[in-house]
Amino acid sequence: MVKIRPIEERDYPSLIELFQEFAHFEKTPEKMDNSVERMRKERELFKGFVAENDTNEVVAYVTYFFTYHTWSGKCLYMDDLYVSKSYRKQGVGGRLLKQVIEFAKNQECRDLRWQVSNWNTNAQEFYKSIGAEIDSVEWNCRLPLNS
């Protein structure tokens, strides 16, 4: 059984490993360049929940941040939801998602928003099953601002 709790600084090394796993899962390992040092420096911006197993190993995470959308107002954006392979299909992802949904409701957010890869049909079906709307109207844009 896993327990869900807010991310703490002590989780950063484990989370970096899971970020790398997720980057490989998304078929873009070259894009993962975060570090424990950067997470510590930017900790006021880094929010989320982890799933921890009986031996206190972090086996999944979800991260989020607040946004403001001109058409709807205050929203919560779920940046990543990732469950390590050995814990998939056990309800861990659903529990993390439920935690974020409740958090967003408690914060009086109008929407919870996120992305899903166009090839990840398992995730798409899961999200649709909870009532999420998935559209293909907009494309992601990214402008790297390397310093």
N, C-alpha and C positions, 0 to 999 in steps of 0.2 A: 504494500500500500504506500502511495506517495502522499506527501503533504504539500500544500501550496502555501507559499509565504512570499512577502515582498523581497525583492533583490536587496542583498547587503554587500558591502565592499568585499567581504571575505569570499564572495562567490565569483569575483572577477576572473581569477585564473581558470576556474571550471567553465565559466561562460565563454572565455576566449576559445577554449577547445570546442565547445558546442557551436560557436560562430563559424569556426573552420569547417566542422562537419556540415553545417547548413550551407555554406558556400559551395562545398563539393556536391551536396544534394541538388543545389540549384544550377550545377554545372558551370559555375563561375568562381572557382577558387582564387583566381588572380585578383578578384575585387576585394577580398578580405584583407585589410591592412590595419585593423584596429589592434590595440595593445592594452595590457593592464594599466600601464602608465597613463595612456590617454584616457582610459575610463576613469581613473582616479582624478585626473585633472579636470574632467568634464562631468564629474559625478552628480552635480546639481541638475544636469539635463537627462541623466540616465535613470529611467524609471521602469519598473516592471515587476513581474512575479516569476518565481522559480518553482519547479516541482522537485522535491527532494525525496529520495528513497529511504528505506529503513536504516541504511548505513550513512546517512547524511550526504550522499552523492547527488549532485545536481544533474538531473536527467532530462530536463526540459525547461524552456523559458518562454516568456512572452514579454515584449517590450512595447512601450507606448509613449506618446507625447500629446499634449493639447494643441489643437489648431483652431483657427477661426475661419469659417467659410462664409463668404459674403452672402450666399443664398440661404444659409441655414443658421449661422451663428456658431456657438461654441461646440466643438466636436472633439472626440478622442481618436487619434490615429494609432492603430495597432501596427507597429513597424514590423515586428517578426513574431512568429509563433513557430517554435521548433521543438520536436520531441525526438530524442535519440532513438535509433532504430529498434533497440531491444525493448523499448517501452511503448511502441506504437500499437494501436488497436486494443489498448487497455483503458481507454477513456481519459488518459492524461491530458491530451490536447483539448478535449471538450471541457474538462475541469478548469484548465487555464483560461479558455475562452469565456467560460461562464464567470470567472473571477473578474476578467476585464470588463465584461458587459455590466456586471453589478457595480464595479468601480465607476464606470462611465455614467450610469444612472444616478449613483450617489453624488456625482460631481455635476449633475444637471446638464449633461451633454445632450445635444440634439441628435447626434449620430455617432456611431462607431464606424470608422472607415479603415480599409486595408486593401492590399493588393494580393492577388493570387496569380501564380504563373499560368500562362495559357496551356501548358502541357500537363499541369498537375490536376488531372480530372478527379482524382480521389478527394483532394481538398475542395475543389469546386462543388462536388456533390455534397460533401459534408456541410459546407457553408450554405448551400441552397436549402438543405434540410432544416436549418435553424431559421430560415426566412431571409437570408441575405440576398440582396440583389446584385447580380454580377453583370456589368455591362462591358461592351467593347467599343465604347464611343471615343475614349481618350487614350492617348499613348503616354508612357512615362518619358519624362525629360530629365536629363542629368547634366549639369555643368560642373565638372571638377574644378575646385578652387584650391589647388595645391599651394601650400605656403612654404 
